[in-house]
Amino acid sequence: RAIAEFEKAIELNPEDPYFHYNLGYIYAEYMVDRPKAIEHFRHFLRLTKNEDKDVDWVKKYILTWQTWEGKRPIK
């Protein structure tokens, strides 16, 4: 149900970074769907300011899974 609520919130306000962050977190921690998590985390990074408190955690998450899967790390 939370996924549906955040997807609806993103439809209504796609530029809110925390809708993407929260949906990414749900996919990362509860659904274990890393590609979906990374997709939403990338939207979060694109929309948020670098000084945001969650930017470092999101970058580390993406870097960890890209390294694990042998993909090119984010910049």
PDB file of N, CA, C, O and CB in Angstrom:
ATOM      1  N   ARG A   1       0.817  -1.200   0.000  1.00  0.00           N
ATOM      2  CA  ARG A   1       0.000   0.000   0.000  1.00  0.00           C
ATOM      3  C   ARG A   1       0.860   1.263   0.000  1.00  0.00           C
ATOM      4  O   ARG A   1       0.513   2.239  -0.665  1.00  0.00           O
ATOM      5  CB  ARG A   1      -0.929  -0.001   1.202  1.00  0.00           C
ATOM      6  N   ALA A   2       1.956   1.260   0.722  1.00  0.00           N
ATOM      7  CA  ALA A   2       2.830   2.434   0.765  1.00  0.00           C
ATOM      8  C   ALA A   2       3.388   2.745  -0.622  1.00  0.00           C
ATOM      9  O   ALA A   2       3.500   3.909  -1.007  1.00  0.00           O
ATOM     10  CB  ALA A   2       3.980   2.212   1.762  1.00  0.00           C
ATOM     11  N   ILE A   3       3.737   1.701  -1.364  1.00  0.00           N
ATOM     12  CA  ILE A   3       4.266   1.913  -2.712  1.00  0.00           C
ATOM     13  C   ILE A   3       3.229   2.632  -3.573  1.00  0.00           C
ATOM     14  O   ILE A   3       3.556   3.596  -4.265  1.00  0.00           O
ATOM     15  CB  ILE A   3       4.670   0.565  -3.362  1.00  0.00           C
ATOM     16  N   ALA A   4       2.004   2.175  -3.534  1.00  0.00           N
ATOM     17  CA  ALA A   4       0.939   2.806  -4.326  1.00  0.00           C
ATOM     18  C   ALA A   4       0.737   4.263  -3.915  1.00  0.00           C
ATOM     19  O   ALA A   4       0.514   5.127  -4.763  1.00  0.00           O
ATOM     20  CB  ALA A   4      -0.379   2.029  -4.168  1.00  0.00           C
ATOM     21  N   GLU A   5       0.815   4.530  -2.623  1.00  0.00           N
ATOM     22  CA  GLU A   5       0.635   5.906  -2.139  1.00  0.00           C
ATOM     23  C   GLU A   5       1.759   6.819  -2.621  1.00  0.00           C
ATOM     24  O   GLU A   5       1.504   7.943  -3.053  1.00  0.00           O
ATOM     25  CB  GLU A   5       0.569   5.928  -0.607  1.00  0.00           C
ATOM     26  N   PHE A   6       2.999   6.342  -2.550  1.00  0.00           N
ATOM     27  CA  PHE A   6       4.117   7.168  -3.014  1.00  0.00           C
ATOM     28  C   PHE A   6       4.104   7.323  -4.533  1.00  0.00           C
ATOM     29  O   PHE A   6       4.459   8.386  -5.044  1.00  0.00           O
ATOM     30  CB  PHE A   6       5.447   6.560  -2.563  1.00  0.00           C
ATOM     31  N   GLU A   7       3.704   6.288  -5.256  1.00  0.00           N
ATOM     32  CA  GLU A   7       3.591   6.418  -6.713  1.00  0.00           C
ATOM     33  C   GLU A   7       2.547   7.467  -7.082  1.00  0.00           C
ATOM     34  O   GLU A   7       2.749   8.252  -8.008  1.00  0.00           O
ATOM     35  CB  GLU A   7       3.229   5.062  -7.352  1.00  0.00           C
ATOM     36  N   LYS A   8       1.445   7.477  -6.365  1.00  0.00           N
ATOM     37  CA  LYS A   8       0.406   8.484  -6.599  1.00  0.00           C
ATOM     38  C   LYS A   8       0.934   9.877  -6.253  1.00  0.00           C
ATOM     39  O   LYS A   8       0.678  10.841  -6.974  1.00  0.00           O
ATOM     40  CB  LYS A   8      -0.862   8.165  -5.766  1.00  0.00           C
ATOM     41  N   ALA A   9       1.667   9.975  -5.150  1.00  0.00           N
ATOM     42  CA  ALA A   9       2.246  11.258  -4.752  1.00  0.00           C
ATOM     43  C   ALA A   9       3.215  11.769  -5.816  1.00  0.00           C
ATOM     44  O   ALA A   9       3.247  12.966  -6.104  1.00  0.00           O
ATOM     45  CB  ALA A   9       2.966  11.128  -3.399  1.00  0.00           C
ATOM     46  N   ILE A  10       4.003  10.866  -6.400  1.00  0.00           N
ATOM     47  CA  ILE A  10       4.945  11.252  -7.454  1.00  0.00           C
ATOM     48  C   ILE A  10       4.193  11.713  -8.699  1.00  0.00           C
ATOM     49  O   ILE A  10       4.625  12.650  -9.370  1.00  0.00           O
ATOM     50  CB  ILE A  10       5.883  10.078  -7.802  1.00  0.00           C
ATOM     51  N   GLU A  11       3.075  11.067  -9.013  1.00  0.00           N
ATOM     52  CA  GLU A  11       2.258  11.514 -10.148  1.00  0.00           C
ATOM     53  C   GLU A  11       1.779  12.946  -9.936  1.00  0.00           C
ATOM     54  O   GLU A  11       1.763  13.750 -10.868  1.00  0.00           O
ATOM     55  CB  GLU A  11       1.050  10.575 -10.349  1.00  0.00           C
ATOM     56  N   LEU A  12       1.391  13.253  -8.707  1.00  0.00           N
ATOM     57  CA  LEU A  12       0.863  14.579  -8.395  1.00  0.00           C
ATOM     58  C   LEU A  12       1.958  15.631  -8.258  1.00  0.00           C
ATOM     59  O   LEU A  12       1.747  16.798  -8.586  1.00  0.00           O
ATOM     60  CB  LEU A  12       0.056  14.522  -7.123  1.00  0.00           C
ATOM     61  N   ASN A  13       3.130  15.217  -7.772  1.00  0.00           N
ATOM     62  CA  ASN A  13       4.229  16.156  -7.546  1.00  0.00           C
ATOM     63  C   ASN A  13       5.560  15.469  -7.844  1.00  0.00           C
ATOM     64  O   ASN A  13       6.282  15.102  -6.916  1.00  0.00           O
ATOM     65  CB  ASN A  13       4.205  16.695  -6.088  1.00  0.00           C
ATOM     66  N   PRO A  14       5.897  15.289  -9.123  1.00  0.00           N
ATOM     67  CA  PRO A  14       7.092  14.529  -9.497  1.00  0.00           C
ATOM     68  C   PRO A  14       8.407  15.197  -9.113  1.00  0.00           C
ATOM     69  O   PRO A  14       9.455  14.552  -9.152  1.00  0.00           O
ATOM     70  CB  PRO A  14       7.085  14.290 -10.964  1.00  0.00           C
ATOM     71  N   GLU A  15       8.372  16.460  -8.748  1.00  0.00           N
ATOM     72  CA  GLU A  15       9.601  17.177  -8.408  1.00  0.00           C
ATOM     73  C   GLU A  15       9.918  17.158  -6.913  1.00  0.00           C
ATOM     74  O   GLU A  15      10.881  17.795  -6.485  1.00  0.00           O
ATOM     75  CB  GLU A  15       9.500  18.602  -8.878  1.00  0.00           C
ATOM     76  N   ASP A  16       9.141  16.452  -6.123  1.00  0.00           N
ATOM     77  CA  ASP A  16       9.437  16.347  -4.692  1.00  0.00           C
ATOM     78  C   ASP A  16      10.465  15.245  -4.483  1.00  0.00           C
ATOM     79  O   ASP A  16      10.150  14.074  -4.694  1.00  0.00           O
ATOM     80  CB  ASP A  16       8.144  16.064  -3.863  1.00  0.00           C
ATOM     81  N   PRO A  17      11.690  15.585  -4.072  1.00  0.00           N
ATOM     82  CA  PRO A  17      12.734  14.563  -3.952  1.00  0.00           C
ATOM     83  C   PRO A  17      12.423  13.505  -2.905  1.00  0.00           C
ATOM     84  O   PRO A  17      12.824  12.350  -3.052  1.00  0.00           O
ATOM     85  CB  PRO A  17      14.044  15.213  -3.621  1.00  0.00           C
ATOM     86  N   TYR A  18      11.712  13.888  -1.849  1.00  0.00           N
ATOM     87  CA  TYR A  18      11.493  12.916  -0.782  1.00  0.00           C
ATOM     88  C   TYR A  18      10.435  11.873  -1.106  1.00  0.00           C
ATOM     89  O   TYR A  18      10.411  10.817  -0.473  1.00  0.00           O
ATOM     90  CB  TYR A  18      11.110  13.627   0.464  1.00  0.00           C
ATOM     91  N   PHE A  19       9.578  12.129  -2.052  1.00  0.00           N
ATOM     92  CA  PHE A  19       8.701  11.056  -2.518  1.00  0.00           C
ATOM     93  C   PHE A  19       9.550   9.976  -3.182  1.00  0.00           C
ATOM     94  O   PHE A  19       9.327   8.783  -2.972  1.00  0.00           O
ATOM     95  CB  PHE A  19       7.621  11.600  -3.508  1.00  0.00           C
ATOM     96  N   HIS A  20      10.526  10.402  -3.984  1.00  0.00           N
ATOM     97  CA  HIS A  20      11.426   9.446  -4.641  1.00  0.00           C
ATOM     98  C   HIS A  20      12.329   8.754  -3.620  1.00  0.00           C
ATOM     99  O   HIS A  20      12.565   7.549  -3.707  1.00  0.00           O
ATOM    100  CB  HIS A  20      12.283  10.158  -5.706  1.00  0.00           C
ATOM    101  N   TYR A  21      12.827   9.518  -2.661  1.00  0.00           N
ATOM    102  CA  TYR A  21      13.692   8.924  -1.632  1.00  0.00           C
ATOM    103  C   TYR A  21      12.935   7.832  -0.869  1.00  0.00           C
ATOM    104  O   TYR A  21      13.436   6.720  -0.703  1.00  0.00           O
ATOM    105  CB  TYR A  21      14.202  10.016  -0.647  1.00  0.00           C
ATOM    106  N   ASN A  22      11.747   8.155  -0.416  1.00  0.00           N
ATOM    107  CA  ASN A  22      10.978   7.189   0.374  1.00  0.00           C
ATOM    108  C   ASN A  22      10.600   5.956  -0.437  1.00  0.00           C
ATOM    109  O   ASN A  22      10.645   4.839   0.077  1.00  0.00           O
ATOM    110  CB  ASN A  22       9.723   7.843   0.922  1.00  0.00           C
ATOM    111  N   LEU A  23      10.233   6.148  -1.681  1.00  0.00           N
ATOM    112  CA  LEU A  23       9.907   5.001  -2.524  1.00  0.00           C
ATOM    113  C   LEU A  23      11.160   4.165  -2.780  1.00  0.00           C
ATOM    114  O   LEU A  23      11.099   2.936  -2.764  1.00  0.00           O
ATOM    115  CB  LEU A  23       9.282   5.465  -3.860  1.00  0.00           C
ATOM    116  N   GLY A  24      12.285   4.819  -3.014  1.00  0.00           N
ATOM    117  CA  GLY A  24      13.545   4.097  -3.167  1.00  0.00           C
ATOM    118  C   GLY A  24      13.894   3.305  -1.929  1.00  0.00           C
ATOM    119  O   GLY A  24      14.355   2.167  -2.019  1.00  0.00           O
ATOM    120  N   TYR A  25      13.678   3.903  -0.775  1.00  0.00           N
ATOM    121  CA  TYR A  25      13.980   3.225   0.488  1.00  0.00           C
ATOM    122  C   TYR A  25      13.099   1.987   0.669  1.00  0.00           C
ATOM    123  O   TYR A  25      13.578   0.941   1.105  1.00  0.00           O
ATOM    124  CB  TYR A  25      13.789   4.190   1.674  1.00  0.00           C
ATOM    125  N   ILE A  26      11.838   2.104   0.341  1.00  0.00           N
ATOM    126  CA  ILE A  26      10.932   0.950   0.441  1.00  0.00           C
ATOM    127  C   ILE A  26      11.407  -0.171  -0.480  1.00  0.00           C
ATOM    128  O   ILE A  26      11.465  -1.333  -0.077  1.00  0.00           O
ATOM    129  CB  ILE A  26       9.476   1.359   0.086  1.00  0.00           C
ATOM    130  N   TYR A  27      11.746   0.185  -1.720  1.00  0.00           N
ATOM    131  CA  TYR A  27      12.239  -0.842  -2.649  1.00  0.00           C
ATOM    132  C   TYR A  27      13.561  -1.434  -2.172  1.00  0.00           C
ATOM    133  O   TYR A  27      13.793  -2.631  -2.343  1.00  0.00           O
ATOM    134  CB  TYR A  27      12.412  -0.252  -4.054  1.00  0.00           C
ATOM    135  N   ALA A  28      14.420  -0.628  -1.584  1.00  0.00           N
ATOM    136  CA  ALA A  28      15.733  -1.106  -1.136  1.00  0.00           C
ATOM    137  C   ALA A  28      15.630  -2.003   0.087  1.00  0.00           C
ATOM    138  O   ALA A  28      16.228  -3.079   0.120  1.00  0.00           O
ATOM    139  CB  ALA A  28      16.641   0.070  -0.828  1.00  0.00           C
ATOM    140  N   GLU A  29      14.890  -1.579   1.075  1.00  0.00           N
ATOM    141  CA  GLU A  29      14.912  -2.251   2.372  1.00  0.00           C
ATOM    142  C   GLU A  29      13.803  -3.277   2.581  1.00  0.00           C
ATOM    143  O   GLU A  29      13.977  -4.226   3.345  1.00  0.00           O
ATOM    144  CB  GLU A  29      14.831  -1.236   3.444  1.00  0.00           C
ATOM    145  N   TYR A  30      12.681  -3.101   1.922  1.00  0.00           N
ATOM    146  CA  TYR A  30      11.554  -4.002   2.180  1.00  0.00           C
ATOM    147  C   TYR A  30      11.216  -4.911   1.003  1.00  0.00           C
ATOM    148  O   TYR A  30      10.817  -6.060   1.193  1.00  0.00           O
ATOM    149  CB  TYR A  30      10.342  -3.198   2.544  1.00  0.00           C
ATOM    150  N   MET A  31      11.376  -4.394  -0.206  1.00  0.00           N
ATOM    151  CA  MET A  31      11.037  -5.190  -1.380  1.00  0.00           C
ATOM    152  C   MET A  31      12.261  -5.870  -1.989  1.00  0.00           C
ATOM    153  O   MET A  31      12.126  -6.792  -2.793  1.00  0.00           O
ATOM    154  CB  MET A  31      10.365  -4.316  -2.420  1.00  0.00           C
ATOM    155  N   VAL A  32      13.438  -5.421  -1.610  1.00  0.00           N
ATOM    156  CA  VAL A  32      14.721  -5.904  -2.139  1.00  0.00           C
ATOM    157  C   VAL A  32      14.697  -5.903  -3.675  1.00  0.00           C
ATOM    158  O   VAL A  32      15.073  -6.876  -4.329  1.00  0.00           O
ATOM    159  CB  VAL A  32      15.031  -7.335  -1.604  1.00  0.00           C
ATOM    160  N   ASP A  33      14.249  -4.794  -4.207  1.00  0.00           N
ATOM    161  CA  ASP A  33      14.231  -4.575  -5.655  1.00  0.00           C
ATOM    162  C   ASP A  33      15.233  -3.454  -5.930  1.00  0.00           C
ATOM    163  O   ASP A  33      14.867  -2.283  -6.037  1.00  0.00           O
ATOM    164  CB  ASP A  33      12.770  -4.209  -6.189  1.00  0.00           C
ATOM    165  N   ARG A  34      16.495  -3.840  -6.039  1.00  0.00           N
ATOM    166  CA  ARG A  34      17.562  -2.846  -6.151  1.00  0.00           C
ATOM    167  C   ARG A  34      17.458  -1.978  -7.403  1.00  0.00           C
ATOM    168  O   ARG A  34      17.678  -0.771  -7.303  1.00  0.00           O
ATOM    169  CB  ARG A  34      18.892  -3.536  -6.138  1.00  0.00           C
ATOM    170  N   PRO A  35      17.137  -2.526  -8.573  1.00  0.00           N
ATOM    171  CA  PRO A  35      17.003  -1.639  -9.741  1.00  0.00           C
ATOM    172  C   PRO A  35      15.945  -0.547  -9.540  1.00  0.00           C
ATOM    173  O   PRO A  35      16.166   0.605  -9.913  1.00  0.00           O
ATOM    174  CB  PRO A  35      16.652  -2.461 -10.976  1.00  0.00           C
ATOM    175  N   LYS A  36      14.810  -0.903  -8.959  1.00  0.00           N
ATOM    176  CA  LYS A  36      13.761   0.097  -8.697  1.00  0.00           C
ATOM    177  C   LYS A  36      14.233   1.100  -7.654  1.00  0.00           C
ATOM    178  O   LYS A  36      13.986   2.299  -7.780  1.00  0.00           O
ATOM    179  CB  LYS A  36      12.455  -0.586  -8.224  1.00  0.00           C
ATOM    180  N   ALA A  37      14.914   0.602  -6.618  1.00  0.00           N
ATOM    181  CA  ALA A  37      15.437   1.491  -5.580  1.00  0.00           C
ATOM    182  C   ALA A  37      16.396   2.499  -6.190  1.00  0.00           C
ATOM    183  O   ALA A  37      16.290   3.698  -5.936  1.00  0.00           O
ATOM    184  CB  ALA A  37      16.140   0.686  -4.470  1.00  0.00           C
ATOM    185  N   ILE A  38      17.327   2.015  -6.990  1.00  0.00           N
ATOM    186  CA  ILE A  38      18.323   2.895  -7.600  1.00  0.00           C
ATOM    187  C   ILE A  38      17.662   3.896  -8.540  1.00  0.00           C
ATOM    188  O   ILE A  38      18.067   5.058  -8.587  1.00  0.00           O
ATOM    189  CB  ILE A  38      19.373   2.073  -8.359  1.00  0.00           C
ATOM    190  N   GLU A  39      16.670   3.469  -9.273  1.00  0.00           N
ATOM    191  CA  GLU A  39      15.937   4.386 -10.157  1.00  0.00           C
ATOM    192  C   GLU A  39      15.384   5.571  -9.367  1.00  0.00           C
ATOM    193  O   GLU A  39      15.540   6.722  -9.776  1.00  0.00           O
ATOM    194  CB  GLU A  39      14.788   3.644 -10.876  1.00  0.00           C
ATOM    195  N   HIS A  40      14.742   5.288  -8.244  1.00  0.00           N
ATOM    196  CA  HIS A  40      14.153   6.368  -7.444  1.00  0.00           C
ATOM    197  C   HIS A  40      15.218   7.165  -6.710  1.00  0.00           C
ATOM    198  O   HIS A  40      15.076   8.376  -6.544  1.00  0.00           O
ATOM    199  CB  HIS A  40      13.152   5.801  -6.443  1.00  0.00           C
ATOM    200  N   PHE A  41      16.277   6.508  -6.270  1.00  0.00           N
ATOM    201  CA  PHE A  41      17.362   7.243  -5.627  1.00  0.00           C
ATOM    202  C   PHE A  41      18.034   8.194  -6.611  1.00  0.00           C
ATOM    203  O   PHE A  41      18.445   9.287  -6.222  1.00  0.00           O
ATOM    204  CB  PHE A  41      18.392   6.271  -5.042  1.00  0.00           C
ATOM    205  N   ARG A  42      18.154   7.803  -7.866  1.00  0.00           N
ATOM    206  CA  ARG A  42      18.734   8.702  -8.876  1.00  0.00           C
ATOM    207  C   ARG A  42      17.842   9.936  -9.075  1.00  0.00           C
ATOM    208  O   ARG A  42      18.338  11.052  -9.224  1.00  0.00           O
ATOM    209  CB  ARG A  42      18.924   7.952 -10.226  1.00  0.00           C
ATOM    210  N   HIS A  43      16.535   9.723  -9.076  1.00  0.00           N
ATOM    211  CA  HIS A  43      15.619  10.869  -9.158  1.00  0.00           C
ATOM    212  C   HIS A  43      15.811  11.771  -7.943  1.00  0.00           C
ATOM    213  O   HIS A  43      15.860  12.994  -8.075  1.00  0.00           O
ATOM    214  CB  HIS A  43      14.140  10.392  -9.250  1.00  0.00           C
ATOM    215  N   PHE A  44      15.920  11.175  -6.772  1.00  0.00           N
ATOM    216  CA  PHE A  44      16.155  11.942  -5.546  1.00  0.00           C
ATOM    217  C   PHE A  44      17.411  12.799  -5.688  1.00  0.00           C
ATOM    218  O   PHE A  44      17.379  13.994  -5.393  1.00  0.00           O
ATOM    219  CB  PHE A  44      16.285  10.998  -4.329  1.00  0.00           C
ATOM    220  N   LEU A  45      18.521  12.197  -6.141  1.00  0.00           N
ATOM    221  CA  LEU A  45      19.776  12.935  -6.277  1.00  0.00           C
ATOM    222  C   LEU A  45      19.651  14.070  -7.292  1.00  0.00           C
ATOM    223  O   LEU A  45      20.216  15.146  -7.100  1.00  0.00           O
ATOM    224  CB  LEU A  45      20.904  11.988  -6.689  1.00  0.00           C
ATOM    225  N   ARG A  46      18.919  13.827  -8.358  1.00  0.00           N
ATOM    226  CA  ARG A  46      18.733  14.856  -9.379  1.00  0.00           C
ATOM    227  C   ARG A  46      17.927  16.042  -8.840  1.00  0.00           C
ATOM    228  O   ARG A  46      18.156  17.184  -9.236  1.00  0.00           O
ATOM    229  CB  ARG A  46      18.035  14.261 -10.607  1.00  0.00           C
ATOM    230  N   LEU A  47      16.994  15.768  -7.944  1.00  0.00           N
ATOM    231  CA  LEU A  47      16.071  16.799  -7.478  1.00  0.00           C
ATOM    232  C   LEU A  47      16.499  17.508  -6.197  1.00  0.00           C
ATOM    233  O   LEU A  47      15.987  18.586  -5.894  1.00  0.00           O
ATOM    234  CB  LEU A  47      14.738  16.197  -7.267  1.00  0.00           C
ATOM    235  N   THR A  48      17.412  16.933  -5.452  1.00  0.00           N
ATOM    236  CA  THR A  48      17.738  17.485  -4.141  1.00  0.00           C
ATOM    237  C   THR A  48      19.047  18.257  -4.171  1.00  0.00           C
ATOM    238  O   THR A  48      19.804  18.196  -5.140  1.00  0.00           O
ATOM    239  CB  THR A  48      17.815  16.376  -3.105  1.00  0.00           C
ATOM    240  N   LYS A  49      19.295  18.983  -3.093  1.00  0.00           N
ATOM    241  CA  LYS A  49      20.545  19.724  -2.954  1.00  0.00           C
ATOM    242  C   LYS A  49      21.610  18.812  -2.368  1.00  0.00           C
ATOM    243  O   LYS A  49      21.306  17.921  -1.575  1.00  0.00           O
ATOM    244  CB  LYS A  49      20.352  20.979  -2.067  1.00  0.00           C
ATOM    245  N   ASN A  50      22.857  19.035  -2.759  1.00  0.00           N
ATOM    246  CA  ASN A  50      23.951  18.187  -2.289  1.00  0.00           C
ATOM    247  C   ASN A  50      24.140  18.214  -0.784  1.00  0.00           C
ATOM    248  O   ASN A  50      24.666  17.254  -0.221  1.00  0.00           O
ATOM    249  CB  ASN A  50      25.221  18.599  -2.947  1.00  0.00           C
ATOM    250  N   GLU A  51      23.731  19.274  -0.120  1.00  0.00           N
ATOM    251  CA  GLU A  51      23.916  19.339   1.331  1.00  0.00           C
ATOM    252  C   GLU A  51      22.807  18.617   2.101  1.00  0.00           C
ATOM    253  O   GLU A  51      22.831  18.577   3.331  1.00  0.00           O
ATOM    254  CB  GLU A  51      23.979  20.787   1.773  1.00  0.00           C
ATOM    255  N   ASP A  52      21.853  18.056   1.393  1.00  0.00           N
ATOM    256  CA  ASP A  52      20.793  17.291   2.051  1.00  0.00           C
ATOM    257  C   ASP A  52      21.398  16.148   2.851  1.00  0.00           C
ATOM    258  O   ASP A  52      22.346  15.504   2.401  1.00  0.00           O
ATOM    259  CB  ASP A  52      19.783  16.749   1.016  1.00  0.00           C
ATOM    260  N   LYS A  53      20.862  15.900   4.016  1.00  0.00           N
ATOM    261  CA  LYS A  53      21.430  14.902   4.934  1.00  0.00           C
ATOM    262  C   LYS A  53      21.412  13.477   4.383  1.00  0.00           C
ATOM    263  O   LYS A  53      22.204  12.649   4.833  1.00  0.00           O
ATOM    264  CB  LYS A  53      20.680  14.932   6.234  1.00  0.00           C
ATOM    265  N   ASP A  54      20.555  13.170   3.446  1.00  0.00           N
ATOM    266  CA  ASP A  54      20.442  11.803   2.937  1.00  0.00           C
ATOM    267  C   ASP A  54      21.232  11.546   1.655  1.00  0.00           C
ATOM    268  O   ASP A  54      21.277  10.413   1.177  1.00  0.00           O
ATOM    269  CB  ASP A  54      19.006  11.483   2.695  1.00  0.00           C
ATOM    270  N   VAL A  55      21.845  12.566   1.102  1.00  0.00           N
ATOM    271  CA  VAL A  55      22.569  12.413  -0.162  1.00  0.00           C
ATOM    272  C   VAL A  55      23.705  11.406  -0.033  1.00  0.00           C
ATOM    273  O   VAL A  55      23.853  10.532  -0.887  1.00  0.00           O
ATOM    274  CB  VAL A  55      23.120  13.761  -0.627  1.00  0.00           C
ATOM    275  N   ASP A  56      24.506  11.514   1.020  1.00  0.00           N
ATOM    276  CA  ASP A  56      25.640  10.592   1.181  1.00  0.00           C
ATOM    277  C   ASP A  56      25.178   9.147   1.291  1.00  0.00           C
ATOM    278  O   ASP A  56      25.777   8.261   0.682  1.00  0.00           O
ATOM    279  CB  ASP A  56      26.458  10.965   2.415  1.00  0.00           C
ATOM    280  N   TRP A  57      24.123   8.897   2.059  1.00  0.00           N
ATOM    281  CA  TRP A  57      23.627   7.524   2.218  1.00  0.00           C
ATOM    282  C   TRP A  57      23.166   6.968   0.875  1.00  0.00           C
ATOM    283  O   TRP A  57      23.465   5.823   0.535  1.00  0.00           O
ATOM    284  CB  TRP A  57      22.468   7.477   3.243  1.00  0.00           C
ATOM    285  N   VAL A  58      22.439   7.782   0.114  1.00  0.00           N
ATOM    286  CA  VAL A  58      21.931   7.339  -1.185  1.00  0.00           C
ATOM    287  C   VAL A  58      23.088   7.042  -2.136  1.00  0.00           C
ATOM    288  O   VAL A  58      23.076   6.022  -2.825  1.00  0.00           O
ATOM    289  CB  VAL A  58      20.997   8.404  -1.795  1.00  0.00           C
ATOM    290  N   LYS A  59      24.077   7.917  -2.178  1.00  0.00           N
ATOM    291  CA  LYS A  59      25.232   7.682  -3.050  1.00  0.00           C
ATOM    292  C   LYS A  59      25.965   6.400  -2.658  1.00  0.00           C
ATOM    293  O   LYS A  59      26.379   5.632  -3.527  1.00  0.00           O
ATOM    294  CB  LYS A  59      26.196   8.879  -2.996  1.00  0.00           C
ATOM    295  N   LYS A  60      26.127   6.168  -1.368  1.00  0.00           N
ATOM    296  CA  LYS A  60      26.793   4.943  -0.907  1.00  0.00           C
ATOM    297  C   LYS A  60      25.982   3.707  -1.279  1.00  0.00           C
ATOM    298  O   LYS A  60      26.550   2.691  -1.681  1.00  0.00           O
ATOM    299  CB  LYS A  60      27.014   4.988   0.615  1.00  0.00           C
ATOM    300  N   TYR A  61      24.673   3.785  -1.151  1.00  0.00           N
ATOM    301  CA  TYR A  61      23.818   2.661  -1.523  1.00  0.00           C
ATOM    302  C   TYR A  61      24.007   2.326  -3.002  1.00  0.00           C
ATOM    303  O   TYR A  61      24.237   1.172  -3.363  1.00  0.00           O
ATOM    304  CB  TYR A  61      22.333   2.981  -1.225  1.00  0.00           C
ATOM    305  N   ILE A  62      23.906   3.349  -3.852  1.00  0.00           N
ATOM    306  CA  ILE A  62      24.045   3.120  -5.293  1.00  0.00           C
ATOM    307  C   ILE A  62      25.430   2.579  -5.615  1.00  0.00           C
ATOM    308  O   ILE A  62      25.561   1.615  -6.369  1.00  0.00           O
ATOM    309  CB  ILE A  62      23.786   4.420  -6.078  1.00  0.00           C
ATOM    310  N   LEU A  63      26.458   3.189  -5.054  1.00  0.00           N
ATOM    311  CA  LEU A  63      27.829   2.757  -5.313  1.00  0.00           C
ATOM    312  C   LEU A  63      28.049   1.315  -4.873  1.00  0.00           C
ATOM    313  O   LEU A  63      28.684   0.539  -5.588  1.00  0.00           O
ATOM    314  CB  LEU A  63      28.817   3.676  -4.602  1.00  0.00           C
ATOM    315  N   THR A  64      27.536   0.952  -3.717  1.00  0.00           N
ATOM    316  CA  THR A  64      27.684  -0.415  -3.209  1.00  0.00           C
ATOM    317  C   THR A  64      27.086  -1.419  -4.176  1.00  0.00           C
ATOM    318  O   THR A  64      27.732  -2.414  -4.506  1.00  0.00           O
ATOM    319  CB  THR A  64      27.024  -0.556  -1.836  1.00  0.00           C
ATOM    320  N   TRP A  65      25.866  -1.179  -4.637  1.00  0.00           N
ATOM    321  CA  TRP A  65      25.206  -2.157  -5.502  1.00  0.00           C
ATOM    322  C   TRP A  65      25.737  -2.140  -6.917  1.00  0.00           C
ATOM    323  O   TRP A  65      25.731  -3.173  -7.586  1.00  0.00           O
ATOM    324  CB  TRP A  65      23.729  -1.910  -5.524  1.00  0.00           C
ATOM    325  N   GLN A  66      26.194  -1.000  -7.391  1.00  0.00           N
ATOM    326  CA  GLN A  66      26.811  -0.985  -8.715  1.00  0.00           C
ATOM    327  C   GLN A  66      28.146  -1.720  -8.680  1.00  0.00           C
ATOM    328  O   GLN A  66      28.480  -2.447  -9.616  1.00  0.00           O
ATOM    329  CB  GLN A  66      27.005   0.462  -9.210  1.00  0.00           C
ATOM    330  N   THR A  67      28.900  -1.535  -7.617  1.00  0.00           N
ATOM    331  CA  THR A  67      30.166  -2.250  -7.469  1.00  0.00           C
ATOM    332  C   THR A  67      29.903  -3.742  -7.359  1.00  0.00           C
ATOM    333  O   THR A  67      30.592  -4.545  -7.989  1.00  0.00           O
ATOM    334  CB  THR A  67      30.944  -1.745  -6.235  1.00  0.00           C
ATOM    335  N   TRP A  68      28.922  -4.112  -6.572  1.00  0.00           N
ATOM    336  CA  TRP A  68      28.545  -5.518  -6.383  1.00  0.00           C
ATOM    337  C   TRP A  68      28.189  -6.167  -7.720  1.00  0.00           C
ATOM    338  O   TRP A  68      28.566  -7.307  -7.994  1.00  0.00           O
ATOM    339  CB  TRP A  68      27.356  -5.633  -5.404  1.00  0.00           C
ATOM    340  N   GLU A  69      27.464  -5.428  -8.535  1.00  0.00           N
ATOM    341  CA  GLU A  69      27.010  -5.960  -9.819  1.00  0.00           C
ATOM    342  C   GLU A  69      28.005  -5.690 -10.946  1.00  0.00           C
ATOM    343  O   GLU A  69      27.749  -6.055 -12.094  1.00  0.00           O
ATOM    344  CB  GLU A  69      25.661  -5.366 -10.176  1.00  0.00           C
ATOM    345  N   GLY A  70      29.138  -5.053 -10.634  1.00  0.00           N
ATOM    346  CA  GLY A  70      30.166  -4.799 -11.633  1.00  0.00           C
ATOM    347  C   GLY A  70      29.841  -3.692 -12.605  1.00  0.00           C
ATOM    348  O   GLY A  70      30.371  -3.657 -13.715  1.00  0.00           O
ATOM    349  N   LYS A  71      28.969  -2.782 -12.195  1.00  0.00           N
ATOM    350  CA  LYS A  71      28.598  -1.675 -13.069  1.00  0.00           C
ATOM    351  C   LYS A  71      29.419  -0.446 -12.728  1.00  0.00           C
ATOM    352  O   LYS A  71      30.054  -0.368 -11.676  1.00  0.00           O
ATOM    353  CB  LYS A  71      27.096  -1.366 -12.954  1.00  0.00           C
ATOM    354  N   ARG A  72      29.391   0.499 -13.632  1.00  0.00           N
ATOM    355  CA  ARG A  72      30.136   1.742 -13.457  1.00  0.00           C
ATOM    356  C   ARG A  72      29.560   2.545 -12.290  1.00  0.00           C
ATOM    357  O   ARG A  72      28.347   2.739 -12.222  1.00  0.00           O
ATOM    358  CB  ARG A  72      30.107   2.580 -14.754  1.00  0.00           C
ATOM    359  N   PRO A  73      30.405   3.013 -11.373  1.00  0.00           N
ATOM    360  CA  PRO A  73      29.906   3.790 -10.231  1.00  0.00           C
ATOM    361  C   PRO A  73      29.407   5.178 -10.639  1.00  0.00           C
ATOM    362  O   PRO A  73      29.759   5.702 -11.696  1.00  0.00           O
ATOM    363  CB  PRO A  73      31.001   3.933  -9.182  1.00  0.00           C
ATOM    364  N   ILE A  74      28.580   5.751  -9.772  1.00  0.00           N
ATOM    365  CA  ILE A  74      28.089   7.103 -10.031  1.00  0.00           C
ATOM    366  C   ILE A  74      29.199   8.100  -9.775  1.00  0.00           C
ATOM    367  O   ILE A  74      30.182   7.790  -9.102  1.00  0.00           O
ATOM    368  CB  ILE A  74      26.856   7.427  -9.158  1.00  0.00           C
ATOM    369  N   LYS A  75      29.040   9.290 -10.310  1.00  0.00           N
ATOM    370  CA  LYS A  75      30.039  10.352 -10.119  1.00  0.00           C
ATOM    371  C   LYS A  75      29.609  11.265  -9.016  1.00  0.00           C
ATOM    372  O   LYS A  75      30.312  12.225  -8.699  1.00  0.00           O
ATOM    373  CB  LYS A  75      30.258  11.151 -11.404  1.00  0.00           C
TER     374      LYS A  75
END
